[in-house]
Amino acid sequence: MVVISTTGDPATPYESGVKVAKQIPGAVLITNVGEGHTIFAQGKACVDDAVTTYLVDLTPPKAGLKCE
């Protein structure tokens, strides 16, 4: 599973995403540095490419991926 957590998310604090990723065995966290509640498919290539690769090929991103 891939979890995306945004540092400036007004609805879900970043640390909540970190905790969720830690609770799911094998989960990988993508840290999105920015503002807003959703980021996938919003034009940020770092996030979009990593998530699309996971959904299509089932290849998770490297642990610790940080998209700025």
mmJSON file of the N, C-alpha and C atoms, coordinates in Angstrom:
{"data_MODEL":{"atom_site":{
"group_PDB":["ATOM","ATOM","ATOM","ATOM","ATOM","ATOM","ATOM","ATOM","ATOM","ATOM","ATOM","ATOM","ATOM","ATOM","ATOM","ATOM","ATOM","ATOM","ATOM","ATOM","ATOM","ATOM","ATOM","ATOM","ATOM","ATOM","ATOM","ATOM","ATOM","ATOM","ATOM","ATOM","ATOM","ATOM","ATOM","ATOM","ATOM","ATOM","ATOM","ATOM","ATOM","ATOM","ATOM","ATOM","ATOM","ATOM","ATOM","ATOM","ATOM","ATOM","ATOM","ATOM","ATOM","ATOM","ATOM","ATOM","ATOM","ATOM","ATOM","ATOM","ATOM","ATOM","ATOM","ATOM","ATOM","ATOM","ATOM","ATOM","ATOM","ATOM","ATOM","ATOM","ATOM","ATOM","ATOM","ATOM","ATOM","ATOM","ATOM","ATOM","ATOM","ATOM","ATOM","ATOM","ATOM","ATOM","ATOM","ATOM","ATOM","ATOM","ATOM","ATOM","ATOM","ATOM","ATOM","ATOM","ATOM","ATOM","ATOM","ATOM","ATOM","ATOM","ATOM","ATOM","ATOM","ATOM","ATOM","ATOM","ATOM","ATOM","ATOM","ATOM","ATOM","ATOM","ATOM","ATOM","ATOM","ATOM","ATOM","ATOM","ATOM","ATOM","ATOM","ATOM","ATOM","ATOM","ATOM","ATOM","ATOM","ATOM","ATOM","ATOM","ATOM","ATOM","ATOM","ATOM","ATOM","ATOM","ATOM","ATOM","ATOM","ATOM","ATOM","ATOM","ATOM","ATOM","ATOM","ATOM","ATOM","ATOM","ATOM","ATOM","ATOM","ATOM","ATOM","ATOM","ATOM","ATOM","ATOM","ATOM","ATOM","ATOM","ATOM","ATOM","ATOM","ATOM","ATOM","ATOM","ATOM","ATOM","ATOM","ATOM","ATOM","ATOM","ATOM","ATOM","ATOM","ATOM","ATOM","ATOM","ATOM","ATOM","ATOM","ATOM","ATOM","ATOM","ATOM","ATOM","ATOM","ATOM","ATOM","ATOM","ATOM","ATOM","ATOM","ATOM","ATOM","ATOM","ATOM","ATOM","ATOM","ATOM","ATOM","ATOM"],
"id":[1,2,3,4,5,6,7,8,9,10,11,12,13,14,15,16,17,18,19,20,21,22,23,24,25,26,27,28,29,30,31,32,33,34,35,36,37,38,39,40,41,42,43,44,45,46,47,48,49,50,51,52,53,54,55,56,57,58,59,60,61,62,63,64,65,66,67,68,69,70,71,72,73,74,75,76,77,78,79,80,81,82,83,84,85,86,87,88,89,90,91,92,93,94,95,96,97,98,99,100,101,102,103,104,105,106,107,108,109,110,111,112,113,114,115,116,117,118,119,120,121,122,123,124,125,126,127,128,129,130,131,132,133,134,135,136,137,138,139,140,141,142,143,144,145,146,147,148,149,150,151,152,153,154,155,156,157,158,159,160,161,162,163,164,165,166,167,168,169,170,171,172,173,174,175,176,177,178,179,180,181,182,183,184,185,186,187,188,189,190,191,192,193,194,195,196,197,198,199,200,201,202,203,204],
"type_symbol":["N","C","C","N","C","C","N","C","C","N","C","C","N","C","C","N","C","C","N","C","C","N","C","C","N","C","C","N","C","C","N","C","C","N","C","C","N","C","C","N","C","C","N","C","C","N","C","C","N","C","C","N","C","C","N","C","C","N","C","C","N","C","C","N","C","C","N","C","C","N","C","C","N","C","C","N","C","C","N","C","C","N","C","C","N","C","C","N","C","C","N","C","C","N","C","C","N","C","C","N","C","C","N","C","C","N","C","C","N","C","C","N","C","C","N","C","C","N","C","C","N","C","C","N","C","C","N","C","C","N","C","C","N","C","C","N","C","C","N","C","C","N","C","C","N","C","C","N","C","C","N","C","C","N","C","C","N","C","C","N","C","C","N","C","C","N","C","C","N","C","C","N","C","C","N","C","C","N","C","C","N","C","C","N","C","C","N","C","C","N","C","C","N","C","C","N","C","C","N","C","C","N","C","C"],
"label_atom_id":["N","CA","C","N","CA","C","N","CA","C","N","CA","C","N","CA","C","N","CA","C","N","CA","C","N","CA","C","N","CA","C","N","CA","C","N","CA","C","N","CA","C","N","CA","C","N","CA","C","N","CA","C","N","CA","C","N","CA","C","N","CA","C","N","CA","C","N","CA","C","N","CA","C","N","CA","C","N","CA","C","N","CA","C","N","CA","C","N","CA","C","N","CA","C","N","CA","C","N","CA","C","N","CA","C","N","CA","C","N","CA","C","N","CA","C","N","CA","C","N","CA","C","N","CA","C","N","CA","C","N","CA","C","N","CA","C","N","CA","C","N","CA","C","N","CA","C","N","CA","C","N","CA","C","N","CA","C","N","CA","C","N","CA","C","N","CA","C","N","CA","C","N","CA","C","N","CA","C","N","CA","C","N","CA","C","N","CA","C","N","CA","C","N","CA","C","N","CA","C","N","CA","C","N","CA","C","N","CA","C","N","CA","C","N","CA","C","N","CA","C","N","CA","C","N","CA","C","N","CA","C","N","CA","C","N","CA","C"],
"label_alt_id":[null,null,null,null,null,null,null,null,null,null,null,null,null,null,null,null,null,null,null,null,null,null,null,null,null,null,null,null,null,null,null,null,null,null,null,null,null,null,null,null,null,null,null,null,null,null,null,null,null,null,null,null,null,null,null,null,null,null,null,null,null,null,null,null,null,null,null,null,null,null,null,null,null,null,null,null,null,null,null,null,null,null,null,null,null,null,null,null,null,null,null,null,null,null,null,null,null,null,null,null,null,null,null,null,null,null,null,null,null,null,null,null,null,null,null,null,null,null,null,null,null,null,null,null,null,null,null,null,null,null,null,null,null,null,null,null,null,null,null,null,null,null,null,null,null,null,null,null,null,null,null,null,null,null,null,null,null,null,null,null,null,null,null,null,null,null,null,null,null,null,null,null,null,null,null,null,null,null,null,null,null,null,null,null,null,null,null,null,null,null,null,null,null,null,null,null,null,null,null,null,null,null,null,null],
"label_comp_id":["MET","MET","MET","VAL","VAL","VAL","VAL","VAL","VAL","ILE","ILE","ILE","SER","SER","SER","THR","THR","THR","THR","THR","THR","GLY","GLY","GLY","ASP","ASP","ASP","PRO","PRO","PRO","ALA","ALA","ALA","THR","THR","THR","PRO","PRO","PRO","TYR","TYR","TYR","GLU","GLU","GLU","SER","SER","SER","GLY","GLY","GLY","VAL","VAL","VAL","LYS","LYS","LYS","VAL","VAL","VAL","ALA","ALA","ALA","LYS","LYS","LYS","GLN","GLN","GLN","ILE","ILE","ILE","PRO","PRO","PRO","GLY","GLY","GLY","ALA","ALA","ALA","VAL","VAL","VAL","LEU","LEU","LEU","ILE","ILE","ILE","THR","THR","THR","ASN","ASN","ASN","VAL","VAL","VAL","GLY","GLY","GLY","GLU","GLU","GLU","GLY","GLY","GLY","HIS","HIS","HIS","THR","THR","THR","ILE","ILE","ILE","PHE","PHE","PHE","ALA","ALA","ALA","GLN","GLN","GLN","GLY","GLY","GLY","LYS","LYS","LYS","ALA","ALA","ALA","CYS","CYS","CYS","VAL","VAL","VAL","ASP","ASP","ASP","ASP","ASP","ASP","ALA","ALA","ALA","VAL","VAL","VAL","THR","THR","THR","THR","THR","THR","TYR","TYR","TYR","LEU","LEU","LEU","VAL","VAL","VAL","ASP","ASP","ASP","LEU","LEU","LEU","THR","THR","THR","PRO","PRO","PRO","PRO","PRO","PRO","LYS","LYS","LYS","ALA","ALA","ALA","GLY","GLY","GLY","LEU","LEU","LEU","LYS","LYS","LYS","CYS","CYS","CYS","GLU","GLU","GLU"],
"label_asym_id":["A","A","A","A","A","A","A","A","A","A","A","A","A","A","A","A","A","A","A","A","A","A","A","A","A","A","A","A","A","A","A","A","A","A","A","A","A","A","A","A","A","A","A","A","A","A","A","A","A","A","A","A","A","A","A","A","A","A","A","A","A","A","A","A","A","A","A","A","A","A","A","A","A","A","A","A","A","A","A","A","A","A","A","A","A","A","A","A","A","A","A","A","A","A","A","A","A","A","A","A","A","A","A","A","A","A","A","A","A","A","A","A","A","A","A","A","A","A","A","A","A","A","A","A","A","A","A","A","A","A","A","A","A","A","A","A","A","A","A","A","A","A","A","A","A","A","A","A","A","A","A","A","A","A","A","A","A","A","A","A","A","A","A","A","A","A","A","A","A","A","A","A","A","A","A","A","A","A","A","A","A","A","A","A","A","A","A","A","A","A","A","A","A","A","A","A","A","A","A","A","A","A","A","A"],
"label_entity_id":["1","1","1","1","1","1","1","1","1","1","1","1","1","1","1","1","1","1","1","1","1","1","1","1","1","1","1","1","1","1","1","1","1","1","1","1","1","1","1","1","1","1","1","1","1","1","1","1","1","1","1","1","1","1","1","1","1","1","1","1","1","1","1","1","1","1","1","1","1","1","1","1","1","1","1","1","1","1","1","1","1","1","1","1","1","1","1","1","1","1","1","1","1","1","1","1","1","1","1","1","1","1","1","1","1","1","1","1","1","1","1","1","1","1","1","1","1","1","1","1","1","1","1","1","1","1","1","1","1","1","1","1","1","1","1","1","1","1","1","1","1","1","1","1","1","1","1","1","1","1","1","1","1","1","1","1","1","1","1","1","1","1","1","1","1","1","1","1","1","1","1","1","1","1","1","1","1","1","1","1","1","1","1","1","1","1","1","1","1","1","1","1","1","1","1","1","1","1","1","1","1","1","1","1"],
"label_seq_id":[1,1,1,2,2,2,3,3,3,4,4,4,5,5,5,6,6,6,7,7,7,8,8,8,9,9,9,10,10,10,11,11,11,12,12,12,13,13,13,14,14,14,15,15,15,16,16,16,17,17,17,18,18,18,19,19,19,20,20,20,21,21,21,22,22,22,23,23,23,24,24,24,25,25,25,26,26,26,27,27,27,28,28,28,29,29,29,30,30,30,31,31,31,32,32,32,33,33,33,34,34,34,35,35,35,36,36,36,37,37,37,38,38,38,39,39,39,40,40,40,41,41,41,42,42,42,43,43,43,44,44,44,45,45,45,46,46,46,47,47,47,48,48,48,49,49,49,50,50,50,51,51,51,52,52,52,53,53,53,54,54,54,55,55,55,56,56,56,57,57,57,58,58,58,59,59,59,60,60,60,61,61,61,62,62,62,63,63,63,64,64,64,65,65,65,66,66,66,67,67,67,68,68,68],
"pdbx_PDB_ins_code":[null,null,null,null,null,null,null,null,null,null,null,null,null,null,null,null,null,null,null,null,null,null,null,null,null,null,null,null,null,null,null,null,null,null,null,null,null,null,null,null,null,null,null,null,null,null,null,null,null,null,null,null,null,null,null,null,null,null,null,null,null,null,null,null,null,null,null,null,null,null,null,null,null,null,null,null,null,null,null,null,null,null,null,null,null,null,null,null,null,null,null,null,null,null,null,null,null,null,null,null,null,null,null,null,null,null,null,null,null,null,null,null,null,null,null,null,null,null,null,null,null,null,null,null,null,null,null,null,null,null,null,null,null,null,null,null,null,null,null,null,null,null,null,null,null,null,null,null,null,null,null,null,null,null,null,null,null,null,null,null,null,null,null,null,null,null,null,null,null,null,null,null,null,null,null,null,null,null,null,null,null,null,null,null,null,null,null,null,null,null,null,null,null,null,null,null,null,null,null,null,null,null,null,null],
"Cartn_x":[0.842,0.0,0.887,0.43,1.116,0.245,0.842,0.164,0.834,0.025,0.536,0.103,1.064,0.731,1.38,0.582,1.032,1.339,2.482,2.933,1.986,1.307,0.405,-1.046,-1.442,-2.83,-3.716,-4.707,-5.56,-6.572,-6.822,-7.83,-7.222,-6.07,-5.425,-3.981,-3.654,-2.281,-1.263,-0.121,0.937,1.253,1.378,1.737,0.699,-0.539,-1.564,-1.257,-0.824,-0.436,0.769,1.713,2.899,2.479,1.594,1.127,0.391,-0.452,-1.185,-0.204,0.78,1.753,2.519,2.827,3.552,2.69,1.377,0.475,0.146,0.408,0.075,1.354,1.443,2.652,2.959,4.193,4.625,4.256,3.553,3.142,4.348,4.274,5.313,4.681,5.359,4.879,5.522,4.701,5.188,4.898,5.926,5.763,5.653,4.537,4.344,4.535,5.526,5.772,4.915,3.945,3.056,1.796,0.82,-0.462,-1.572,-2.684,-3.856,-4.137,-5.344,-5.779,-5.54,-5.597,-5.346,-4.227,-3.448,-2.344,-2.246,-2.673,-2.538,-3.399,-2.815,-3.472,-3.764,-2.93,-3.072,-1.916,-1.09,-0.017,1.351,1.508,2.827,3.491,4.428,4.999,5.601,6.26,6.891,5.866,4.734,3.669,2.952,2.554,1.789,2.549,3.834,4.62,4.766,5.036,5.209,3.916,2.811,1.528,1.07,1.23,0.834,1.644,2.936,3.776,3.296,2.935,2.424,1.105,0.2,-1.106,-1.022,-0.116,-0.007,0.88,2.047,3.039,3.155,2.467,2.566,3.993,4.718,6.056,5.957,6.154,6.03,7.207,7.004,8.122,9.146,10.322,11.353,10.898,11.232,10.9,11.525,10.786,11.293,11.158,10.353,10.185,9.588,10.261,9.823,9.664,8.468,8.175,8.032,8.919,8.898,8.422],
"Cartn_y":[-1.171,0.0,1.233,2.252,3.538,4.562,5.274,6.334,7.645,8.642,9.971,10.898,11.6,12.564,13.906,14.958,16.295,17.108,17.787,18.521,19.644,20.26,21.371,21.046,19.813,19.393,19.963,20.783,21.387,20.414,19.292,18.349,17.147,16.7,15.538,15.906,16.049,16.421,15.428,15.931,15.102,13.894,14.115,13.024,11.899,12.205,11.153,10.205,10.738,9.895,9.036,9.61,8.864,7.691,7.944,6.886,5.789,6.158,5.163,4.273,4.881,4.099,3.132,3.551,2.68,1.514,1.711,0.675,-0.394,-0.123,-1.071,-1.778,-3.078,-3.801,-3.66,-3.281,-3.153,-1.848,-0.968,0.302,1.201,2.016,2.983,4.377,5.293,6.668,7.564,8.336,9.427,10.713,11.494,12.787,13.846,14.52,15.635,16.928,17.698,18.989,20.019,20.552,21.521,21.721,22.329,22.65,21.897,21.687,21.075,19.687,19.231,17.939,16.785,17.021,15.948,16.362,15.365,15.702,14.768,13.525,12.603,13.091,13.016,13.418,14.923,15.68,17.137,17.806,17.014,17.579,17.641,17.053,17.017,15.698,15.771,14.574,13.597,14.081,13.197,12.255,12.795,11.997,11.162,11.807,11.12,9.933,10.102,9.017,7.846,8.147,7.088,6.303,6.991,6.322,5.562,6.148,5.471,4.202,4.26,3.066,1.985,2.38,1.406,0.795,1.616,1.118,0.239,0.554,-0.193,-1.424,-1.247,-2.324,-2.985,-2.448,-2.909,-2.777,-1.786,-1.486,-0.262,-0.464,0.674,1.625,2.875,3.827,3.454,4.023,3.801,4.398,3.718,4.231,5.598,6.496,7.836,8.823,8.476,9.396,10.713,11.8,13.137,13.96,14.455,15.25,16.715,17.536,18.958,19.779],
"Cartn_z":[0.0,0.0,0.0,-0.683,-0.718,-0.001,0.934,1.679,1.287,0.955,0.651,1.784,2.35,3.389,3.036,3.113,2.741,3.991,3.97,5.159,5.565,4.611,4.928,4.664,4.947,4.723,5.825,5.488,6.512,7.123,6.464,6.951,7.677,7.216,7.82,8.139,9.407,9.757,9.191,8.777,8.205,9.087,10.381,11.297,11.298,10.99,10.909,9.76,8.633,7.505,7.834,8.555,8.977,9.864,10.805,11.717,10.96,10.008,9.222,8.463,7.829,7.059,7.956,9.167,10.107,10.589,10.632,11.135,10.105,8.834,7.77,7.34,7.588,7.213,5.714,5.417,4.036,3.356,4.053,3.442,3.218,2.178,1.862,1.914,2.563,2.701,1.659,0.969,0.13,0.892,1.143,1.79,0.704,0.677,-0.244,0.538,0.127,0.768,0.046,0.757,0.133,0.938,0.301,0.93,0.214,0.901,0.29,0.829,0.535,1.064,0.095,-1.186,-2.153,-3.091,-3.574,-4.457,-5.661,-5.54,-6.679,-7.846,-9.039,-10.292,-10.323,-9.619,-9.617,-10.351,-11.044,-11.852,-11.205,-10.035,-9.403,-9.801,-10.752,-11.373,-10.369,-9.36,-8.377,-7.738,-7.345,-6.733,-7.799,-8.873,-9.923,-10.5,-10.793,-11.376,-10.411,-9.149,-8.15,-7.94,-7.829,-7.585,-8.832,-9.998,-11.235,-11.442,-11.19,-11.305,-10.346,-9.151,-8.184,-8.657,-9.134,-9.559,-10.805,-11.708,-12.969,-12.821,-12.192,-12.13,-10.763,-9.774,-8.385,-7.847,-8.362,-7.874,-6.959,-5.665,-4.749,-4.887,-4.512,-4.533,-3.449,-3.588,-2.566,-1.241,-0.161,1.163,1.35,1.937,2.219,1.088,0.057,-1.068,-0.573,-0.932,-0.534,-1.807,-2.035,-3.228,-2.841,-3.385,-3.045,-4.207],
"occupancy":[1.0,1.0,1.0,1.0,1.0,1.0,1.0,1.0,1.0,1.0,1.0,1.0,1.0,1.0,1.0,1.0,1.0,1.0,1.0,1.0,1.0,1.0,1.0,1.0,1.0,1.0,1.0,1.0,1.0,1.0,1.0,1.0,1.0,1.0,1.0,1.0,1.0,1.0,1.0,1.0,1.0,1.0,1.0,1.0,1.0,1.0,1.0,1.0,1.0,1.0,1.0,1.0,1.0,1.0,1.0,1.0,1.0,1.0,1.0,1.0,1.0,1.0,1.0,1.0,1.0,1.0,1.0,1.0,1.0,1.0,1.0,1.0,1.0,1.0,1.0,1.0,1.0,1.0,1.0,1.0,1.0,1.0,1.0,1.0,1.0,1.0,1.0,1.0,1.0,1.0,1.0,1.0,1.0,1.0,1.0,1.0,1.0,1.0,1.0,1.0,1.0,1.0,1.0,1.0,1.0,1.0,1.0,1.0,1.0,1.0,1.0,1.0,1.0,1.0,1.0,1.0,1.0,1.0,1.0,1.0,1.0,1.0,1.0,1.0,1.0,1.0,1.0,1.0,1.0,1.0,1.0,1.0,1.0,1.0,1.0,1.0,1.0,1.0,1.0,1.0,1.0,1.0,1.0,1.0,1.0,1.0,1.0,1.0,1.0,1.0,1.0,1.0,1.0,1.0,1.0,1.0,1.0,1.0,1.0,1.0,1.0,1.0,1.0,1.0,1.0,1.0,1.0,1.0,1.0,1.0,1.0,1.0,1.0,1.0,1.0,1.0,1.0,1.0,1.0,1.0,1.0,1.0,1.0,1.0,1.0,1.0,1.0,1.0,1.0,1.0,1.0,1.0,1.0,1.0,1.0,1.0,1.0,1.0,1.0,1.0,1.0,1.0,1.0,1.0],
"B_iso_or_equiv":[0.0,0.0,0.0,0.0,0.0,0.0,0.0,0.0,0.0,0.0,0.0,0.0,0.0,0.0,0.0,0.0,0.0,0.0,0.0,0.0,0.0,0.0,0.0,0.0,0.0,0.0,0.0,0.0,0.0,0.0,0.0,0.0,0.0,0.0,0.0,0.0,0.0,0.0,0.0,0.0,0.0,0.0,0.0,0.0,0.0,0.0,0.0,0.0,0.0,0.0,0.0,0.0,0.0,0.0,0.0,0.0,0.0,0.0,0.0,0.0,0.0,0.0,0.0,0.0,0.0,0.0,0.0,0.0,0.0,0.0,0.0,0.0,0.0,0.0,0.0,0.0,0.0,0.0,0.0,0.0,0.0,0.0,0.0,0.0,0.0,0.0,0.0,0.0,0.0,0.0,0.0,0.0,0.0,0.0,0.0,0.0,0.0,0.0,0.0,0.0,0.0,0.0,0.0,0.0,0.0,0.0,0.0,0.0,0.0,0.0,0.0,0.0,0.0,0.0,0.0,0.0,0.0,0.0,0.0,0.0,0.0,0.0,0.0,0.0,0.0,0.0,0.0,0.0,0.0,0.0,0.0,0.0,0.0,0.0,0.0,0.0,0.0,0.0,0.0,0.0,0.0,0.0,0.0,0.0,0.0,0.0,0.0,0.0,0.0,0.0,0.0,0.0,0.0,0.0,0.0,0.0,0.0,0.0,0.0,0.0,0.0,0.0,0.0,0.0,0.0,0.0,0.0,0.0,0.0,0.0,0.0,0.0,0.0,0.0,0.0,0.0,0.0,0.0,0.0,0.0,0.0,0.0,0.0,0.0,0.0,0.0,0.0,0.0,0.0,0.0,0.0,0.0,0.0,0.0,0.0,0.0,0.0,0.0,0.0,0.0,0.0,0.0,0.0,0.0],
"pdbx_formal_charge":[null,null,null,null,null,null,null,null,null,null,null,null,null,null,null,null,null,null,null,null,null,null,null,null,null,null,null,null,null,null,null,null,null,null,null,null,null,null,null,null,null,null,null,null,null,null,null,null,null,null,null,null,null,null,null,null,null,null,null,null,null,null,null,null,null,null,null,null,null,null,null,null,null,null,null,null,null,null,null,null,null,null,null,null,null,null,null,null,null,null,null,null,null,null,null,null,null,null,null,null,null,null,null,null,null,null,null,null,null,null,null,null,null,null,null,null,null,null,null,null,null,null,null,null,null,null,null,null,null,null,null,null,null,null,null,null,null,null,null,null,null,null,null,null,null,null,null,null,null,null,null,null,null,null,null,null,null,null,null,null,null,null,null,null,null,null,null,null,null,null,null,null,null,null,null,null,null,null,null,null,null,null,null,null,null,null,null,null,null,null,null,null,null,null,null,null,null,null,null,null,null,null,null,null],
"auth_seq_id":[1,1,1,2,2,2,3,3,3,4,4,4,5,5,5,6,6,6,7,7,7,8,8,8,9,9,9,10,10,10,11,11,11,12,12,12,13,13,13,14,14,14,15,15,15,16,16,16,17,17,17,18,18,18,19,19,19,20,20,20,21,21,21,22,22,22,23,23,23,24,24,24,25,25,25,26,26,26,27,27,27,28,28,28,29,29,29,30,30,30,31,31,31,32,32,32,33,33,33,34,34,34,35,35,35,36,36,36,37,37,37,38,38,38,39,39,39,40,40,40,41,41,41,42,42,42,43,43,43,44,44,44,45,45,45,46,46,46,47,47,47,48,48,48,49,49,49,50,50,50,51,51,51,52,52,52,53,53,53,54,54,54,55,55,55,56,56,56,57,57,57,58,58,58,59,59,59,60,60,60,61,61,61,62,62,62,63,63,63,64,64,64,65,65,65,66,66,66,67,67,67,68,68,68],
"auth_comp_id":["MET","MET","MET","VAL","VAL","VAL","VAL","VAL","VAL","ILE","ILE","ILE","SER","SER","SER","THR","THR","THR","THR","THR","THR","GLY","GLY","GLY","ASP","ASP","ASP","PRO","PRO","PRO","ALA","ALA","ALA","THR","THR","THR","PRO","PRO","PRO","TYR","TYR","TYR","GLU","GLU","GLU","SER","SER","SER","GLY","GLY","GLY","VAL","VAL","VAL","LYS","LYS","LYS","VAL","VAL","VAL","ALA","ALA","ALA","LYS","LYS","LYS","GLN","GLN","GLN","ILE","ILE","ILE","PRO","PRO","PRO","GLY","GLY","GLY","ALA","ALA","ALA","VAL","VAL","VAL","LEU","LEU","LEU","ILE","ILE","ILE","THR","THR","THR","ASN","ASN","ASN","VAL","VAL","VAL","GLY","GLY","GLY","GLU","GLU","GLU","GLY","GLY","GLY","HIS","HIS","HIS","THR","THR","THR","ILE","ILE","ILE","PHE","PHE","PHE","ALA","ALA","ALA","GLN","GLN","GLN","GLY","GLY","GLY","LYS","LYS","LYS","ALA","ALA","ALA","CYS","CYS","CYS","VAL","VAL","VAL","ASP","ASP","ASP","ASP","ASP","ASP","ALA","ALA","ALA","VAL","VAL","VAL","THR","THR","THR","THR","THR","THR","TYR","TYR","TYR","LEU","LEU","LEU","VAL","VAL","VAL","ASP","ASP","ASP","LEU","LEU","LEU","THR","THR","THR","PRO","PRO","PRO","PRO","PRO","PRO","LYS","LYS","LYS","ALA","ALA","ALA","GLY","GLY","GLY","LEU","LEU","LEU","LYS","LYS","LYS","CYS","CYS","CYS","GLU","GLU","GLU"],
"auth_asym_id":["A","A","A","A","A","A","A","A","A","A","A","A","A","A","A","A","A","A","A","A","A","A","A","A","A","A","A","A","A","A","A","A","A","A","A","A","A","A","A","A","A","A","A","A","A","A","A","A","A","A","A","A","A","A","A","A","A","A","A","A","A","A","A","A","A","A","A","A","A","A","A","A","A","A","A","A","A","A","A","A","A","A","A","A","A","A","A","A","A","A","A","A","A","A","A","A","A","A","A","A","A","A","A","A","A","A","A","A","A","A","A","A","A","A","A","A","A","A","A","A","A","A","A","A","A","A","A","A","A","A","A","A","A","A","A","A","A","A","A","A","A","A","A","A","A","A","A","A","A","A","A","A","A","A","A","A","A","A","A","A","A","A","A","A","A","A","A","A","A","A","A","A","A","A","A","A","A","A","A","A","A","A","A","A","A","A","A","A","A","A","A","A","A","A","A","A","A","A","A","A","A","A","A","A"],
"auth_atom_id":["N","CA","C","N","CA","C","N","CA","C","N","CA","C","N","CA","C","N","CA","C","N","CA","C","N","CA","C","N","CA","C","N","CA","C","N","CA","C","N","CA","C","N","CA","C","N","CA","C","N","CA","C","N","CA","C","N","CA","C","N","CA","C","N","CA","C","N","CA","C","N","CA","C","N","CA","C","N","CA","C","N","CA","C","N","CA","C","N","CA","C","N","CA","C","N","CA","C","N","CA","C","N","CA","C","N","CA","C","N","CA","C","N","CA","C","N","CA","C","N","CA","C","N","CA","C","N","CA","C","N","CA","C","N","CA","C","N","CA","C","N","CA","C","N","CA","C","N","CA","C","N","CA","C","N","CA","C","N","CA","C","N","CA","C","N","CA","C","N","CA","C","N","CA","C","N","CA","C","N","CA","C","N","CA","C","N","CA","C","N","CA","C","N","CA","C","N","CA","C","N","CA","C","N","CA","C","N","CA","C","N","CA","C","N","CA","C","N","CA","C","N","CA","C","N","CA","C","N","CA","C","N","CA","C","N","CA","C"],
"pdbx_PDB_model_num":[1,1,1,1,1,1,1,1,1,1,1,1,1,1,1,1,1,1,1,1,1,1,1,1,1,1,1,1,1,1,1,1,1,1,1,1,1,1,1,1,1,1,1,1,1,1,1,1,1,1,1,1,1,1,1,1,1,1,1,1,1,1,1,1,1,1,1,1,1,1,1,1,1,1,1,1,1,1,1,1,1,1,1,1,1,1,1,1,1,1,1,1,1,1,1,1,1,1,1,1,1,1,1,1,1,1,1,1,1,1,1,1,1,1,1,1,1,1,1,1,1,1,1,1,1,1,1,1,1,1,1,1,1,1,1,1,1,1,1,1,1,1,1,1,1,1,1,1,1,1,1,1,1,1,1,1,1,1,1,1,1,1,1,1,1,1,1,1,1,1,1,1,1,1,1,1,1,1,1,1,1,1,1,1,1,1,1,1,1,1,1,1,1,1,1,1,1,1,1,1,1,1,1,1]
}}}
